[in-house]
């Protein structure tokens, strides 16, 4: 039987502790100086956004505490692309109370609309309006817009792209210098809804970004939409503050310059967006005519 003296055990223990300490220190240094470096967080977020199955974007507008509009848009990218947008318009003004909630879906070929709730002071809701799905189908005389509106609502791009396409887009962004960010000025201790976040003062060169954006739209199967976009004037910019969770690389909020609330991001890659309805029989115009009591 082999025995080890107490002195040798102490030496082994001391060496083990030193090794563990060195490994732990190395991980901390890697986390702080590489993984959490503001530039790496930003581009890691861009890369992650482009391999996301779904995203929810929320915009809230308030006129004092009595009137508000909330728009919640979820886009599904994985397997098939479609969007769902729920808009809630509420007025709590005494004597003029009202609540309207619309539910819409958009696919590349169809728009769907339902009035989920219609309430207003002193007015009766028309019959056969609430809870009824209606649909428009794209044709040479009629375009669909719900999906395109959802995609174009933010300059941040998302999608479920393979590695080659992601690398291509990111290289285009670098080559064209579409983002102007002072990484040394990033606030690492901001918060969004109680979550710690990095905040970036972001300037986008719109003319340079547009060529990248068109390529992106083609990659997600929206080439027709790419052809409808105009070209911004040289020198045109978009300025905003972008808040990012540094640890998981997820965007939390984008606040354009001159705006207070901006656009919030959530349910990233949840892939649980319900699918568009299949039982819509009315056209959207027919449903809207019901709302206005027209035949």
Secondary structure, DSSP 8 states (H G I E B T S, - for coil): -----HHHHHHHHHHHHHHHHHHHHHHHHHIIIIIT-HHHHHHHHHHHHTB-SEEEEEEEEEETTTEEEEEEEEEE-SSS-EEEEEEEEEE--TT--EEEEEEEEEESSEEEEEEEEEEETT----TT-BT--EEEE--SS----HHHHHHTT-SS---B--HHHHHHHHHHHHHHT-EEE-GGG-EEEEEETTEEEEEEEEEEEHHHHHHHHHHHHHHTT-HHHHHH-----TT-EEEEEEEEETTTTEEEEEEETT-SS-EEEE-TT--------S---EEHHHHHHHHTT--
